[in-house]
Amino acid sequence: MARSGAEGRGVLEGAFALMEALAHGDEVGLTRLATDAELPKATAHRLLGQLVALGAVQSRSGRYRLGPRTFRLGQAWHPARALRAASARPLRELASASGRLSLSVSVAEAGHTIIVGGMRGEVDDVFPLRSGVVLPPGSAAELVLAASNPVADLPEGRTKASWAREVARAREQGLAFEYGQCVSTLSCVAAPVLSASGQVVAAVAASALDGKQITPLGDAVRRAAAMISANLARLPAPAAQAPGEWPAYEKPADRPGKRSGAGSDFSEPAPDLRLRA
């Protein structure tokens, strides 16, 4: 329900609420955006006009989507830049073993599990596993990330004790499996990506529509995660790097600036980003 003017929020907060709503869909109409962002319709329309003028949002026939400026800024986020460099080759090799399965690399940020790269496959026709997408709570990726990044709110259907057991099992096995608990038609397996100090900094996952395809892929996903961890440790860090900051981005040496493979989400940013429903 949209807030009244008396309950209004700051301009920046409202603009970001609209962009968050756009991040979860394809082209969205004004009425739905105002509802999802909890803004009066007139306020949402005014803010969207300003975002369109800045190139942060695109408008076509009364519908809106994220614009190229937002995408370019997102690609500059340090975790995404480092992981894109470290993950390109391991993800290609994992794709050769997994066929049409969708692959993703995710990080924990502000209580959410956010995809920062991957390679598209059959799952994307049902649920978009693209950079910037927030995964549903309780995903396999969130399970392995929770080893170093405890979640503030428990996923639906889990008690504190049951979630702790799942996290402990994922930490012990170096893998987490999920069969339809988050998205009923999807199954996935995830493994942790580690920093040089051994902290879990990301998760690499393979997702499929058929759960039977997932179980045999555990070892391959674990190997890909280990390769990404090793690549991250080799990336040069800036001289003034602060504690906990990600290393600077370096393009992969094999094919600088080129697409890593068909269906890859590790290419240089295109000017038009659309999430497929």
C-alpha positions in Angstrom: 0.0 0.0 0.0 1.4 3.4 -1.0 2.3 5.8 1.8 0.5 9.1 2.1 2.3 12.4 1.9 2.4 12.7 5.7 4.2 9.4 5.8 6.4 10.3 3.0 10.1 9.4 2.7 13.2 11.2 1.5 13.7 11.7 -2.2 16.7 9.4 -2.3 15.0 6.6 -0.4 12.0 6.8 -2.7 14.2 6.7 -5.8 16.1 3.7 -4.5 12.8 1.9 -3.5 11.7 2.3 -7.2 15.0 0.9 -8.5 14.8 -2.0 -6.1 11.3 -2.8 -7.4 12.6 -2.6 -11.0 15.5 -4.9 -10.2 13.0 -7.7 -9.5 11.1 -7.6 -12.8 11.2 -6.9 -16.5 9.3 -3.9 -17.8 6.9 -2.7 -15.1 4.0 -0.2 -15.1 3.6 2.8 -12.9 0.8 1.5 -10.7 2.7 -1.7 -9.8 5.9 0.2 -9.2 4.2 2.7 -6.9 2.7 -0.1 -4.9 5.9 -2.1 -4.6 7.9 0.9 -3.6 5.1 2.0 -1.2 4.9 5.5 -2.8 2.0 7.6 -3.9 1.5 7.2 -7.6 2.2 10.9 -8.3 5.4 10.8 -6.3 6.5 7.6 -8.1 5.8 9.2 -11.5 7.8 12.3 -10.6 10.8 10.3 -9.3 10.8 8.0 -12.3 10.9 11.0 -14.7 14.0 12.2 -12.9 15.6 8.8 -13.0 14.8 8.5 -16.8 16.4 11.9 -17.4 19.6 10.7 -15.6 19.7 7.4 -17.6 19.2 5.3 -14.5 15.8 4.1 -15.7 14.4 3.6 -19.2 10.8 4.3 -20.2 8.8 2.9 -23.1 5.1 3.1 -23.7 4.4 3.9 -20.0 6.5 1.0 -18.7 9.8 1.2 -17.0 13.0 -0.8 -16.6 16.5 -0.3 -15.3 18.7 1.8 -17.6 22.3 1.4 -18.8 23.7 3.9 -16.3 22.5 1.7 -13.4 24.0 -1.3 -15.0 27.4 0.4 -15.6 27.5 1.6 -12.0 26.7 -1.9 -10.7 29.5 -3.5 -12.7 32.0 -1.2 -10.8 31.1 -2.8 -7.5 34.3 -4.4 -6.2 33.0 -7.9 -5.4 31.5 -8.2 -8.9 34.6 -7.0 -10.6 37.0 -9.3 -8.8 34.7 -12.3 -9.1 34.1 -11.8 -12.8 37.9 -12.0 -13.3 38.4 -15.0 -11.1 35.3 -16.9 -12.2 35.4 -16.7 -16.0 37.5 -19.8 -16.8 36.2 -22.0 -13.9 32.6 -21.3 -15.0 33.4 -22.2 -18.6 34.8 -25.5 -17.5 31.9 -26.2 -15.2 29.5 -25.3 -18.0 31.2 -28.0 -20.2 30.4 -30.6 -17.5 26.9 -29.4 -16.7 25.4 -28.9 -20.2 22.3 -26.6 -20.2 22.3 -26.0 -16.5 22.4 -22.4 -15.2 25.4 -21.3 -13.3 25.7 -18.4 -10.9 28.1 -16.7 -8.5 26.6 -14.9 -5.5 27.7 -12.8 -2.6 26.1 -11.8 0.7 25.3 -8.1 1.0 23.0 -6.2 3.4 21.2 -9.4 4.5 20.6 -10.6 0.9 22.2 -13.1 -1.5 22.9 -11.2 -4.7 24.0 -12.8 -8.0 27.1 -11.0 -9.4 27.7 -13.2 -12.5 27.2 -16.6 -14.1 26.3 -18.4 -17.3 22.7 -18.7 -18.5 20.9 -22.0 -19.1 17.5 -23.7 -19.0 16.6 -22.3 -15.6 16.6 -18.7 -16.9 13.4 -19.4 -18.8 11.7 -20.0 -15.4 13.7 -17.8 -13.0 16.2 -15.2 -14.1 19.7 -15.9 -12.7 21.3 -12.7 -13.9 23.7 -10.2 -12.3 21.8 -8.1 -9.7 19.1 -10.6 -9.0 18.4 -11.2 -5.3 18.0 -15.0 -4.5 15.1 -16.1 -2.4 15.9 -16.7 1.3 17.1 -20.2 2.1 18.8 -20.9 -1.2 21.8 -23.3 -1.4 24.0 -20.2 -2.0 22.8 -18.6 1.1 23.5 -21.7 3.1 27.2 -21.8 2.2 27.5 -18.0 2.6 26.0 -18.2 6.1 29.2 -19.9 7.2 30.8 -16.5 7.4 27.8 -14.2 6.9 25.0 -15.2 9.3 21.5 -14.2 8.1 19.6 -11.7 10.2 16.2 -13.2 9.5 15.6 -17.0 9.3 14.2 -18.3 6.0 10.6 -19.2 6.1 9.9 -22.7 7.5 13.3 -22.9 9.3 13.8 -22.7 13.0 17.0 -21.3 14.5 18.1 -24.8 15.3 17.2 -26.4 12.0 18.9 -23.6 10.0 22.0 -23.9 12.2 22.1 -27.6 11.4 21.9 -27.0 7.7 24.6 -24.4 7.8 26.9 -26.7 9.8 26.3 -29.5 7.3 27.1 -27.2 4.4 30.3 -26.1 6.1 31.3 -29.7 6.9 30.6 -31.0 3.4 31.7 -27.9 1.5 28.4 -28.1 -0.4 24.8 -27.3 0.0 21.9 -28.9 -1.9 18.4 -27.4 -2.3 15.5 -29.2 -4.0 12.5 -26.9 -4.6 12.3 -25.3 -1.2 12.9 -21.7 -2.5 11.5 -21.9 -6.0 9.3 -25.0 -6.4 10.5 -25.9 -9.9 14.2 -25.5 -9.3 17.0 -27.4 -7.6 20.6 -26.3 -7.1 23.9 -27.2 -5.5 26.3 -24.6 -4.2 29.9 -24.5 -2.9 31.8 -21.8 -1.1 34.4 -19.5 -2.6 37.1 -18.6 -0.1 39.4 -15.6 0.5 43.1 -16.1 1.1 42.4 -16.1 4.8 39.8 -18.8 4.5 36.6 -16.7 4.9 33.6 -17.5 2.7 33.2 -14.6 0.3 31.0 -16.0 -2.4 29.1 -19.0 -3.5 29.1 -20.7 -6.9 26.0 -22.7 -7.8 24.5 -24.9 -10.5 20.7 -24.8 -10.9 18.5 -27.2 -12.9 14.8 -27.9 -13.5 15.3 -31.6 -12.8 16.7 -32.3 -9.3 18.3 -35.6 -10.6 20.8 -33.5 -12.6 22.0 -31.7 -9.5 23.2 -34.5 -7.2 26.0 -35.8 -9.4 27.4 -32.3 -9.9 28.6 -31.8 -6.4 32.2 -32.5 -7.0 32.4 -30.4 -10.2 30.8 -27.4 -8.4 33.2 -27.9 -5.5 36.2 -27.9 -7.9 35.0 -24.8 -9.7 34.7 -23.0 -6.3 38.2 -24.0 -5.4 39.6 -22.7 -8.7 37.8 -19.4 -8.2 39.2 -19.2 -4.7 42.7 -19.8 -6.0 42.2 -17.2 -8.8 41.0 -14.6 -6.2 44.1 -15.1 -4.1 46.3 -14.3 -7.2 44.5 -11.1 -8.1 46.7 -8.0 -7.3 45.5 -5.8 -4.5 45.7 -2.0 -4.6 48.5 -0.5 -2.5 45.9 1.4 -0.4 43.5 -1.4 -0.1 41.5 -1.3 3.2 41.0 -4.4 5.4 38.2 -6.5 3.9 38.2 -4.6 0.6 38.1 -6.6 -2.6 41.1 -6.7 -4.9 41.1 -4.5 -8.1 39.7 -5.9 -11.2 42.0 -7.3 -13.9 40.7 -8.6 -17.2 41.3 -12.3 -17.8 44.6 -12.7 -19.7 43.3 -15.2 -22.3 40.8 -13.0 -24.1 40.8 -9.4 -22.8 37.5 -7.6 -23.0 35.8 -10.5 -24.9 32.8 -12.5 -24.0 33.7 -15.6 -22.0 31.4 -17.9 -23.8 27.9 -18.3 -25.1 25.3 -17.4 -22.5 28.0 -15.9 -20.2 27.2 -13.1 -17.8 30.9 -12.2 -17.5 31.1 -10.1 -20.7 31.6 -6.3 -20.7 28.3 -4.6 -19.9 25.9 -4.2 -22.7 23.9 -0.9 -22.9 20.5 -2.7 -22.4 19.8 -5.0 -19.5 16.5 -6.8 -19.3 15.6 -9.5 -16.8 13.5 -12.2 -18.4 10.5 -13.2 -16.4 
